[in-house]
Amino acid sequence: MNIRQAFGSTTSLKSEVPFYINTKSGKTSAEIIEEAKATITRPDQVDNAGRPMAVKTIDTKRPFTPRQTDRRLYQGSTNHVARPPSSFRLRPLPEEEFNNRPVTAGVKLSPLSARLLSSEMQSEERMTTHLPQLPKSAQLTSRRSPKEKRNSFRSACSLTDLIEEHNQDLQSGPDPFEGLIDRVETSDSSDGSVISHKSSFDSVLDSDALIELQRKAENKTHSNLEPIPFLKTLEEEIVPNKNSKKKISNKSISFQEYETPPTEPAKSAEELILSSLLESLRNLTNDKNTIISKLQSLYSFILDSNNPKFFSKKRGEIIKVLSNYIETENAEILIHLVQILLSINVRKQNLSTAYKLVYKVAKEAENDQCFLNSDTLELIINSIGGACPILDAEALVYGYGALKFLTMNPATRVRLQKMGVLDLVLLHLKLINEAKSEKKIPDETSHVLFQLTGVLRNLVNDSNSQRKLVVLKGIPFICKCLELFLTDLDIVCNIARTLSILSSNDQACNVLAECTGFDNTCVNVLRKYPGRQDIVVRLTYCLGNLMAKCDEARPFFDRRSGDENMDILLDLLHTYKNKNVGPSPRSEVSVAMKLESEDDHGSSGNFEDVVIKIIRVFANMSINPEVGNKVAGMGRVYDHLTDILSNGDIEENEELILSTLATLNNLTYYPVDTGNKENQDSYIYSKVEPYISCRNLEAQIEASRVLGNLTRSKHIRDQVVESKTWDTVLNLLRSEHRDLVYTSVGVIVNMMSDSDKRTSLRNRNGVSKLVNVLVDCTSDPDDQDWLLGSLACQALWNYSIESNNLFDIMDKEEISELEAILVEYLDEESIFGSSEDLKSIQTQKYQDWEEFAKVGVNLLERLESFLEPINDDLNDNLEIVDDEDINDSLSDREEERETE
């Protein structure tokens, strides 16, 4: 930290510093000191490029991020927009619908053709008396072949119509071939029998079960309804007499002259096994283990089959059976239901029901292990990845709601991160932003976004996710979402929490600073929700981080609407400062918030915390010289800061007081004339003075820095020398804390600009204390502080600048000791050896020593100008004299000058 930064020196102003020309130096004393001041810094007070900083940034704790103790879909929601219900009753799974199906209700079917046999017509009439009937315009197309029926199944858009078609087929007449195997490979044996080759799933059914299933299929052909002749023909064609390989003659079909629909093939092995598994599930039981076992068998069958096309056709049948189990409260059963539903790619309302089942399980933390012990998480990610946040909004509300709960658990969150949940969230966030930009977003999508941003908020708690967000370039999507959904309070709250966390990451801060208009978006949010302290504290914390780490973020004051932005911040500071007057009410922050704050190691987010975050924005933006000069010229800022110092207490409001003092240090560094500068500086000094002598070390340091800036003005120096503060500053030179010594020496540098203050320094033994500081900071080889030594030399130079006789202002012992120190520590080779042999670790120390040498050499030359006659006498006599002889010589020299 350079001298200006910590102490605010006046010696840099030629009009106030009485430096005289030294004839033995190529530069004036003023130039030497100016160079030293411009380069002397504390090691920890440089910017990212290694340049000395004129002022310092202020750090603070991140506001707490609430963690839900109970898992609720709309936990913390304050928005009055109608949200989907967070509690619901699951009813039997709905059936998906076909598109463009003709209305069939209330219409009686007519005979297809007069050319059909009367017996067939009578049979048809008996079977259709209980079916919906088509209008006459549709009569000729109402009868469909099995192939056409299969095509209609493929074109179905929901399971509702699919089940309707299936039920109509059952009512139209018994299917004599239900349960038969279609895709089982068959071949003729030597004796003419049929040999079947079972699939890999035949182990599910034993031979007795297969025989029984076939027997049931055959019995269906002997029902009370009279079989239709062409169905008999189909049976004979598919299952011919084993002793005859001839095809059945066309003469056996009395109506062969008419076009016969294509025959439907026999059922495959997969159909047979699926029918058996579903039949077992239809037999309801109360035994949990039995149900789980049956569901596991069905799910394993679906996975092993790896035949999505087959299960898309059987989706309705499967869903209808699973409907019997969705009301259960058993998490394991529900997990298996979810696995089956998502594996067969249910859609629309059924997808919503599947996500509700996931939500129902995930809202209980003890069920998280069920997700870890299965592949359900992967199924959920894949399923949500195939959904659209615009078209499938109803389903995704519960899908992302479940993910929000699951990302609260570190174990499930890590698993989901490996599966790419962050990529999925960013993809949907981008789609929603694009739709919103085009004004085509439905209201339901905002409900999805609330859950999605909740997932994002949980994910960014992990540092890996923060880095991945930067790599995936997802932060601009978050900023854009905040801009587009400014009116949705719940979404704003979630994004504010996310940004608060992200701004703690340096890389994320750089990205945020590059987002065009982000600072204005934040100010717009603050303007819209000034009373929401949870939003204000987080966004001001985020802005403070940006301005502390990125210089490009600081000049927002100069951009369009810059003055308006500053007014918003000042208004917020005024509002929350007044709310914080006096002791904070204990009810201000709920017990839950306090517990969460302690657990998260963050700040409380109360009124005082909001004030701290706002003050920090002013302090950090003022690091930029152009912005700092403008902020320093705003009287309202000083009014608020001094008011805080007046009403605050260092013991109860430590961070608030320290932040205020640090902000005053940054602003008072800039010598801006506000039109009433003297009165303003005097008022600031009166509020800062009590903290210079307080017991809080940090407060003493910060207050001394402000005093260093203020003492550049003569009227402040006059006030200081007449107060107890002057004694306090001199006593602090003996402090064990190096930073406090730094600030005190800096104040002395400024005070020595006036001749009347030099006498006061000597009367208070200040010269001896400065020499001791020089000894302490240079004598220890392992802890040599050349920058502090340079500052002490500068104070002694200012002290002696107008004196023609050092003996008038310094004792003999002080002169002797000071000369010996300078001679010893200005010898470059004795300290560092050859400059070519410098180790890399010594490079910085050497640079610091060079700054010390700039001031120390000139001070030594001044001393030697008074000590040369004595040294000449010693050299002439070629005698080795001790300290006593030197003191005697000094006394003689002093007497001679008095005589002259």
LUMBABA-728813 format. One record per residue (C-alpha): residue in one letter; x, y, z. Coordinates in steps of 0.001 Angstrom, whole numbers, padded with zeros to 6 digits, always signed. Layout:
# residues N
aXYZ
...
END
This chain:
# residues 900
m+000000+000000+000000
n+001565+003304-001018
i+001820+006372+001142
r-001079+008107-000547
q-003297+005125-000088
a-002836+004618+003606
f-001897+008029+004825
g-002783+010709+002289
s+000408+012731+002122
t+000540+016483+001526
t+004190+016438+000597
s+003182+015565-002921
l+001676+019019-003276
k+004517+021444-003932
s+002514+024372-002711
e+002199+022847+000761
v+005513+021021+001206
p+008508+023275+001987
f+011226+021291+000236
y+014434+023123-000580
i+016981+022417-003246
n+019874+020182-002283
t+022933+021266-004291
k+024538+017836-003990
s+021697+016049-005672
g+020728+016022-009319
k+017035+016127-008323
t+015206+018365-005940
s+014132+016945-002624
a+010531+017329-003653
e+011114+015202-006737
i+012831+012499-004731
i+010019+012291-002201
e+007422+012426-004953
e+008985+009406-006651
a+009234+007513-003394
k+005626+008167-002512
a+004477+007115-005952
t+006142+003734-005636
i+006067+002820-001967
t+003360+000229-001375
r+002467-002341+001147
p+003035-005817-000328
d-000637-006706-000127
q-001936-003512-001699
v-001284-003848-005407
d-003710-004472-008229
n-003814-007537-010471
a-001151-006071-012706
g+001190-005418-009789
r+000670-001640-009822
p+000342+000269-006555
m-003234+000919-005574
a-004283+004376-004506
v-007173+002990-002474
k-008168-000467-001298
t-011082-002774-001911
i-013444-003897+000827
d-014300-007518+001331
t-017284-008947+003174
k-019094-012199+003840
r-021474-013585+001263
p-025129-013282+002283
f-026591-016531+003509
t-028272-018765+000967
p-031437-020243+002501
r-031494-024009+002570
q-034885-025621+002640
t-035386-027669+005744
d-038524-029179+004255
r-038988-030091+000618
r-041876-028160-000820
l-042522-027329-004429
y-042986-023593-003830
q-040912-023114-000697
g-040351-019378-000187
s-042630-018354-003022
t-044274-014974-002529
n-045648-014568-006009
h-049416-014292-006267
v-049467-015905-009702
a-051506-019102-009624
r-049018-021934-009352
p-049716-025599-010086
p-050637-027462-006891
s-047760-028697-004760
s-050009-031364-003260
f-052245-033575-005337
r-053992-036910-005442
l-052793-039336-008041
r-055652-040912-009935
p-055509-043860-012347
l-053191-043083-015206
p-054999-041396-018097
e-054977-042960-021522
e-053339-041203-024450
e-055564-039983-027292
f-055628-040394-031039
n-055681-037380-033277
n-058498-036629-035713
r-060721-039525-034749
p-064345-039323-036052
v-067127-038886-033567
t-068746-042264-032970
a-071172-041754-030160
g-074872-042506-030697
v-074706-043828-034264
k-075996-047280-035205
l-073874-049367-037524
s-075482-050582-040750
p-074638-053809-042726
l-071539-053370-044849
s-072993-054883-048050
a-076082-056672-049290
r-073831-059223-050896
l-072723-060624-047518
l-074307-063829-046400
s-077316-063440-044177
s-075734-065542-041463
e-072723-063270-041437
m-074917-060180-041371
q-076870-061529-038432
s-073664-062288-036587
e-072356-058824-037310
e-075579-057240-036060
r-075365-059150-032804
m-071786-057977-032206
t-072377-054337-033078
t-075488-053741-031012
h-073296-052627-028129
l-070821-050504-030111
p-070866-046807-031021
q-072165-046468-034557
l-070924-044302-037404
p-072975-041929-039560
k-073983-043149-043021
s-071260-041131-044656
a-068725-043188-042839
q-070319-046591-043232
l-068154-047835-046068
t-064942-046971-044203
s-065977-048009-040727
r-064746-051535-041103
r-060950-051691-040966
s-058536-054469-041612
p-056096-055600-038897
k-053327-053848-040806
e-055326-050618-040780
k-055923-051067-037075
r-052203-051393-036471
n-051585-048240-038471
s-054140-046396-036359
f-052278-047548-033266
r-049105-046028-034619
s-050824-042725-035305
a-052243-042472-031810
c-051174-039386-029885
s-052391-040548-026461
l-053299-043696-024667
t-056947-042810-024218
d-057884-043562-027815
l-055579-046489-027900
i-057456-048120-025047
e-060752-047210-026707
e-059708-048984-029873
h-058613-051988-027905
n-061925-052130-026036
q-063913-051774-029278
d-062040-054682-030780
l-062872-056825-027761
q-066569-055896-028005
s-066642-056591-031745
g-066139-060261-031097
p-063828-062762-029465
d-060324-062948-030800
p-059609-066658-031155
f-055854-066053-031535
e-055134-063871-028539
g-052143-065209-026658
l-050683-067161-029583
i-047043-066778-030470
d-046296-064957-033683
r-042586-064358-033797
v-041556-067749-032460
e-039526-069402-035166
t-041212-072565-036441
s-040047-075439-038596
d-041446-078775-039621
s-039974-081814-038007
s-039643-085101-039712
d-042984-086229-038392
g-044705-083067-039487
s-044960-081485-036051
v-044145-077867-035420
i-040954-077125-033509
s-040736-073783-031739
h-037543-071978-030805
k-038097-069884-027697
s-036673-066432-027256
s-034407-065444-024404
f-037438-064545-022310
d-039119-068004-022413
s-037598-068728-019023
v-040228-066428-017569
l-042975-068881-018583
d-042750-072601-017944
s-044182-075175-020357
d-047362-075659-018323
a-048083-071947-018415
l-047573-071880-022146
i-049974-074798-022671
e-052527-073159-020422
l-052238-069887-022321
q-052777-071656-025631
r-055754-073562-024224
k-057386-070295-023181
a-056850-068894-026640
e-058507-071928-028225
n-061466-071805-025851
k-062223-068287-026980
t-063207-069645-030371
h-066059-071631-028751
s-067855-068693-027212
n-071584-068195-027413
l-071171-065898-030404
e-071249-067626-033759
p-067786-067440-035381
i-067458-065442-038548
p-066572-067721-041508
f-063562-065711-042659
l-062071-065866-039122
k-062289-069663-039341
t-060440-069503-042609
l-057711-067358-041034
e-057321-069883-038260
e-056955-072707-040764
e-054405-070753-042733
i-052269-069844-039672
v-052592-073222-037877
p-052936-075857-040681
n-053410-079554-040100
k-050038-080927-039174
n-050482-083907-041574
s-051275-081708-044552
k-049147-079049-046170
k-051689-078135-048833
k-053236-074751-048854
i-056937-074550-048215
s-058949-074383-051385
n-060601-071166-052313
k-063864-073073-052472
s-063868-073432-048670
i-064489-069698-048393
s-067969-068844-049523
f-067252-065105-049756
q-063749-065274-051261
e-064967-063203-054197
y-064975-060193-051894
e-061772-058573-050748
t-060656-060086-047457
p-058630-057911-045040
p-054986-058928-044610
t-054491-061522-041934
e-053018-060442-038611
p-049947-062476-037641
a-049891-064543-034486
k-048515-062950-031346
s-044772-062896-030791
a-042824-064281-027874
e-042512-060778-026478
e-046279-060340-026592
l-046763-063650-024851
i-044331-062856-022086
l-045694-059339-021660
s-049234-060698-021419
s-048150-063084-018700
l-046333-060370-016737
l-049254-057973-016966
e-051685-060730-016007
s-049679-061380-012856
l-049808-057660-012029
r-053572-057655-012505
n-053816-060103-009638
l-053602-057502-006879
t-051899-058344-003622
n-050994-056494-000447
d-047567-058064-000185
k-045024-055336-000899
n-042226-057704-001811
t-044405-059588-004276
i-045435-056381-006021
i-041840-055178-006197
s-040739-058528-007600
k-043390-058402-010326
l-042530-054819-011240
q-038829-055667-011342
s-039577-058549-013731
l-041558-056250-016010
y-038855-053569-015995
s-036109-056128-016633
f-038137-057515-019524
i-038465-054028-021033
l-034732-053420-020744
d-033727-056814-022099
s-036146-056602-025006
n-034678-053323-026206
n-037637-052949-028556
p-039077-049437-028216
k-041366-049920-031210
f-043004-052947-029627
f-043593-051227-026285
s-044924-048089-027936
k-047726-050309-029274
k-048294-051913-025878
r-048044-048676-023936
g-051750-048413-023288
e-052032-051943-021977
i-049069-051460-019651
i-050333-048123-018353
k-053762-049544-017637
v-052253-052254-015424
l-049888-049862-013616
s-052805-047588-012744
n-053700-050001-009948
y-050526-049157-008010
i-050013-045408-008272
e-051883-044626-005040
t-049377-046542-002937
e-047196-044716-000427
n-044324-047183-000687
a-041291-045432-002185
e-039765-048583-003654
i-042943-049455-005528
l-043246-045906-006803
i-039629-045945-007997
h-040299-049090-010011
l-043432-047554-011488
v-041392-044526-012552
q-038752-046756-014116
i-041352-048600-016193
l-043244-045479-017264
l-040142-043588-018319
s-038646-046601-020070
i-041700-046922-022336
n-041580-043191-023113
v-044991-042099-021874
r-046197-038741-023131
k-048406-035798-022289
q-050616-036405-019254
n-048956-039723-018517
l-045542-038035-018512
s-046900-035519-016032
t-048130-038360-013837
a-044726-040043-014022
y-042993-036840-012892
k-045527-036446-010102
l-044561-039894-008901
v-040896-038850-008962
y-041782-035682-007068
k-043803-037675-004526
v-040777-039850-003754
a-038166-037075-003902
k-039917-034739-001475
e-038949-037063+001383
a-035212-036842+002059
e-035054-040392+003394
n-036040-041673-000059
d-032915-040293-001735
q-031231-043651-001306
c-033855-045197-003578
f-032605-042992-006390
l-028968-043773-005642
n-029615-047510-005673
s-031274-047541-009099
d-030980-046064-012571
t-033955-043773-011991
l-031851-040600-012047
e-030568-041417-015510
l-034087-042141-016729
i-035273-038802-015346
i-032469-036847-017020
n-033040-038584-020363
s-036792-038072-020125
i-036585-034377-019236
g-034014-033942-021964
g-036613-035083-024489
a-039306-032755-023148
c-039959-029181-024206
p-040262-026496-021496
i-042848-024722-023622
l-045060-027613-024738
d-044569-029922-021734
a-044684-027235-019063
e-047219-029021-016843
a-045070-032130-016617
l-041752-030321-016225
v-042999-028339-013218
y-042913-031576-011231
g-039902-032952-013085
y-037724-029977-012203
g-039365-029772-008795
a-038089-033284-008108
l-034629-032376-009406
k-034613-029354-007108
f-035154-031646-004130
l-032584-034164-005328
t-029895-031507-005860
m-030240-030517-002218
n-028531-033784-001283
p-024768-033673-002042
a-024687-037360-003004
t-027526-037181-005521
r-026297-033796-006739
v-022895-035240-007630
r-024552-038145-009441
l-026780-035788-011409
q-023839-033557-012301
k-022028-036504-013834
m-025141-037229-015902
g-025139-033693-017335
v-027944-032048-015398
l-026257-028634-015730
d-026107-028955-019511
l-029808-029858-019536
v-030771-026908-017347
l-028862-024464-019538
l-030443-025869-022688
h-033962-025380-021348
l-033032-021968-019944
k-031864-020917-023401
l-035089-022190-025001
i-037221-020312-022476
n-035246-017096-022992
e-035652-017321-026754
a-039376-017981-026459
k-039792-015105-024007
s-037887-012757-026311
e-040400-013578-029042
k-043345-013019-026670
k-044587-016563-027279
i-044183-018034-023830
p-047230-019448-022002
d-047806-018632-018360
e-047193-022252-017366
t-043578-022018-018489
s-042810-019489-015748
h-043754-022189-013249
v-041189-024458-014877
l-038601-021685-014773
f-039129-021194-011049
q-038264-024852-010433
l-035436-024789-012980
t-033770-021771-011359
g-034139-023548-008020
v-032146-026461-009451
l-029540-024038-010768
r-029276-022329-007398
n-028504-025678-005741
l-025990-026691-008399
v-023848-023548-008128
n-023137-024318-004490
d-020534-026687-005906
s-017325-025080-007184
n-017105-027579-010041
s-020480-026418-011326
q-019326-022801-011130
r-016321-023576-013299
k-018442-025606-015698
l-020901-022737-016020
v-018038-020563-017190
v-016835-023200-019647
l-020335-023809-021020
k-020878-020033-021338
g-024087-020358-019388
i-023775-017235-017218
p-025076-014891-019960
f-028246-017037-020117
i-028790-016423-016405
c-028292-012675-016816
k-030674-012600-019768
c-033270-014542-017794
l-033098-011969-015001
e-033704-009206-017523
l-036626-010980-019242
f-038415-012157-016089
l-037938-009009-014048
t-041598-009011-012995
d-041602-012573-011598
l-040488-012127-008003
d-039868-015816-007321
i-037582-016182-010326
v-035759-012967-009415
c-035145-014319-005901
n-033672-017559-007231
i-031435-015803-009739
a-030289-013271-007133
r-029155-016142-004909
t-027401-017780-007843
l-025571-014595-008823
s-024582-013970-005221
i-022804-017337-005151
l-021309-017034-008642
s-019826-013603-007940
s-017536-015187-005341
n-015766-016966-008217
d-013151-014837-009991
q-013739-016393-013418
a-017503-016003-013091
c-016999-012366-012078
n-015055-011707-015261
v-017873-013194-017330
l-020505-011179-015465
a-018522-008002-016040
e-018523-008721-019777
c-022306-009207-019928
t-023651-006098-021624
g-026140-004225-019492
f-025904-006562-016501
d-025230-003731-014033
n-028219-001790-015350
t-030367-004919-015024
c-029314-005219-011383
v-030201-001594-010743
n-033581-002107-012440
v-034263-004997-010088
l-033258-002852-007104
r-035553-000103-008320
k-038495-002495-008665
y-037988-004332-005360
p-036415-001815-002945
g-038233-003319+000018
r-037031-006883-000582
q-033895-006892+001528
d-033071-010493+000517
i-032809-009352-003107
v-031084-006045-002299
v-028426-007626-000089
r-027540-010264-002690
l-027428-008044-005756
t-025416-005328-003999
y-023041-008029-002776
c-022716-009217-006373
l-022078-005670-007641
g-019518-005125-004892
n-017657-008275-005950
l-017676-007234-009598
m-016202-003839-008790
a-013616-005316-006440
k-012304-007761-009052
c-012990-006166-012441
d-012037-002607-013261
e-014259-002677-016349
a-017279-002994-014058
r-016505+000144-012050
p-017283+002878-014603
f-020983+001996-014763
f-021476+005359-013095
d-020349+007007-016317
r-022521+004944-018626
r-025980+005767-019788
s-028276+006313-016801
g-025211+006428-014552
d-026509+009325-012452
e-029838+007556-012071
n-028073+004365-011000
m-026198+006242-008293
d-029422+007828-007083
i-030991+004371-006711
l-028061+003171-004592
l-028101+006316-002453
d-031841+006027-001897
l-031419+002404-000807
l-028603+003408+001543
h-030787+006091+003078
t-033726+003703+003500
y-031856+000842+005126
k-029622+003129+007188
n-032686+004634+008814
k-034166+001190+009413
n-030962+000170+011133
v-030851+003108+013566
g-030606+001780+017107
p-030313-001839+018187
s-031649-004346+015674
p-034880-006034+016772
r-034368-009695+017550
s-037350-010628+015445
e-035867-009006+012364
v-034276-012243+011199
s-036088-015495+011768
v-034497-018303+013765
a-034393-020474+010656
m-032548-017747+008725
k-030014-017392+011537
l-029412-021126+011657
e-029018-021241+007895
s-026663-018277+008063
e-024483-019958+010663
d-024484-023207+008730
d-023571-021413+005525
h-020961-019206+007233
g-022541-016194+005557
s-023785-012827+006708
s-027216-012486+008252
g-028900-010422+005558
n-030479-008045+008090
f-030800-004256+007706
e-027239-003641+008848
d-025923-006232+006430
v-027754-004530+003554
v-026120-001199+004487
i-022697-002862+004540
k-023193-004320+001071
i-024342-000976-000377
i-021433+000927+001200
r-019068-001647-000249
v-020309-000857-003763
f-019320+002807-003316
a-015945+001868-001849
n-014999-000575-004593
m-016200+001511-007523
s-014134+004452-006263
i-010918+002509-006924
n-011281+003652-010517
p-009847+007214-010483
e-012445+008680-012816
v-015358+007152-010932
g-013709+007855-007581
n-013424+011561-008308
k-017113+011766-009191
v-018294+009799-006167
a-016005+011847-003905
g-017751+014978-005134
m-021198+013768-004005
g-022036+015323-000662
r-024875+012843-000006
v-022379+010017+000293
y-020452+011739+003084
d-023678+012610+004890
h-024690+008960+005069
l-021232+007716+006054
t-020702+010216+008857
d-024213+009531+010123
i-023337+005852+010422
l-020187+006689+012420
s-022239+008886+014738
n-024882+006262+015510
g-022793+003112+015321
d-020841+001301+018006
i-017581-000441+017206
e-018372-003338+019527
e-021888-004006+018260
n-021484-002900+014632
e-017862-003723+013928
e-018134-004643+010240
l-020391-001688+009523
i-017991+000786+011165
l-014924-000726+009492
s-016597-000672+006073
t-017629+002948+006571
l-014127+004022+007587
a-012594+002157+004647
t-015042+003838+002258
l-014190+007248+003705
n-010510+006461+003202
n-011114+005724-000484
l-013228+008814-001069
t-011136+011312+000929
y-008087+010231-001053
y-009409+012232-004018
p-008853+015993-003423
v-012199+017017-004868
d-013575+020429-003974
t-017238+020020-003136
g-017755+023746-002595
n-017617+023446+001182
k-014494+021355+001514
e-013094+022746+004765
n-016324+022365+006697
q-016897+018923+005206
d-013392+017744+006135
s-013737+019141+009630
y-017015+017307+010133
i-015537+014066+008851
y-012543+014462+011174
s-014804+015001+014160
k-016578+011685+013438
v-013372+009748+012713
e-011314+011051+015650
p-012882+008812+018383
y-011932+005667+016454
i-008220+006561+016340
s-007903+005923+020059
c-010435+003098+020389
r-009468-000432+021439
n-010311-002009+018102
l-007094-002429+016123
e-008724-002500+012672
a-010754+000592+013473
q-007593+002406+014566
i-005863+001515+011309
e-008774+002575+009100
a-009340+005788+011047
s-005619+006635+010805
r-005783+006179+007044
v-008663+008618+006820
l-006715+011017+009042
g-003750+010696+006707
n-005905+011869+003807
l-007493+014675+005787
t-004159+016041+007071
r-003280+017113+003557
s-005344+020193+004469
k-003677+022716+006776
h-006796+023519+008730
i-007093+019811+009656
r-003431+019707+010683
d-004045+022684+012908
q-006934+020902+014590
v-004927+017702+015068
v-001924+019321+016735
e-004205+020975+019303
s-006044+017755+020163
k-005260+014533+021973
t-005186+012798+018638
w-001645+014088+018035
d-000359+012350+021175
t-002219+009203+020199
v-000594+009124+016771
l+002894+009463+018254
n+002255+006760+020828
l+001112+004384+018097
l+004666+004427+016709
r+005521+001913+019432
s+002730-000442+018428
e+003567-004067+017747
h+001248-004032+014737
r+003149-003019+011642
d+000091-001693+009767
l-000735+000667+012614
v+002852+001940+012599
y+002561+002520+008862
t-000533+004692+009203
s+000920+006675+012106
v+004163+007455+010255
g+002067+008525+007273
v+000184+011047+009372
i+003491+012408+010707
v+004777+012842+007150
n+001886+015202+006481
m+002092+016965+009826
m+005760+017864+009243
s+004726+020071+006328
d+004188+022913+008845
s+007138+024342+010802
d+005093+024865+013957
k+004266+021144+014051
r+007977+020177+014077
t+008579+021740+017449
s+005616+019805+018784
l+007103+016572+017416
r+010430+017138+019195
n+008786+018153+022456
r+006901+014834+022439
n+010080+012853+021739
g+008798+012100+018240
v+012230+012127+016555
s+013569+009394+018794
k+010461+007323+018142
l+010920+007666+014373
v+014561+006566+014642
n+013462+003555+016645
v+010936+002699+013927
l+013764+002815+011380
v+015889+000516+013525
d+013082-001971+014138
c+012084-002311+010504
t+015613-002847+009154
s+017589-004691+011829
d+015985-008133+011515
p+017338-009836+008351
d+014282-012094+008171
d+011782-009248+008557
q+013250-006198+006888
d+010536-003763+005836
w+012270-001341+003508
l+009022+000387+002621
l+008350+001357+006215
g+011984+002435+006499
s+011545+004651+003462
l+008452+006212+005005
a+010282+006891+008288
c+013143+008553+006374
q+010599+010686+004549
a+009117+011854+007861
l+012614+012765+009168
w+013402+014550+005903
n+010264+016661+006174
y+011085+017350+009818
s+014589+018637+009029
i+013949+020305+005686
e+013987+023934+006876
s+016730+023589+009456
n+020233+024903+008711
n+021604+023329+011867
l+020642+019760+012795
f+021774+020362+016341
d+018857+022726+016713
i+016323+019987+016062
m+018049+016701+016971
d+020130+015422+019864
k+023680+014210+019315
e+022682+010645+020108
e+019842+010780+017582
i+022108+012109+014854
s+024804+009532+015567
e+022404+006616+015618
l+020589+007758+012490
e+023836+008111+010541
a+025050+004680+011583
i+021784+003065+010474
l+021805+004771+007101
v+025443+003957+006429
e+024894+000296+007255
y+021696-000242+005329
l+022532+001815+002267
d+025421-000551+001522
e+023940-002649-001262
e+026682-005293-001393
s+026678-005973+002341
i+022957-006654+002243
f+022391-008403-001093
g+025859-009137-002388
s+026338-008868-006134
s+023179-007906-008035
e+023968-010692-010494
d+023746-013270-007690
l+020279-012193-006548
k+017873-015057-006091
s+014348-014756-007421
i+013007-014659-003869
q+015140-011552-003179
t+014073-009616-006258
q+011070-007973-004597
k+013079-007128-001490
y+015738-005543-003654
q+013166-003385-005415
d+011802-002288-002042
w+015323-001478-000879
e+015866+000738-003931
e+012850+002798-002870
f+014338+003086+000617
a+017655+004154-000875
k+016083+006994-002865
v+015084+008790+000310
g+017797+007416+002609
v+020721+008640+000487
n+019452+012216+000521
l+018869+012119+004250
l+022373+010721+004802
e+023904+013474+002670
r+022185+016072+004813
l+023604+014477+007948
e+027084+014226+006502
s+027069+017892+005576
f+027086+018610+009297
l+029394+015748+010281
e+032192+016162+007674
p+034399+018469+009824
i+034365+015936+012629
n+035193+013084+010325
d+038060+015088+008782
d+039564+015640+012222
l+039359+011957+012946
n+041046+011047+009678
d+043894+013532+010215
n+044746+012097+013600
l+044477+008529+012230
e+042958+007530+015497
i+040213+005051+016232
v+037767+006818+018443
d+034938+005406+020420
d+031420+006719+020763
e+032414+009054+023584
d+035043+010772+021391
i+032480+011239+018628
n+030068+012784+021088
d+032780+015147+022340
s+033557+016190+018797
l+029909+016813+018130
s+029720+018970+021259
d+032739+021015+020183
r+031288+021531+016753
e+028035+022663+018266
e+029820+025189+020545
e+031741+026613+017596
r+028540+027213+015650
e+026960+028936+018664
t+029994+031216+018963
e+029786+032154+015319
END
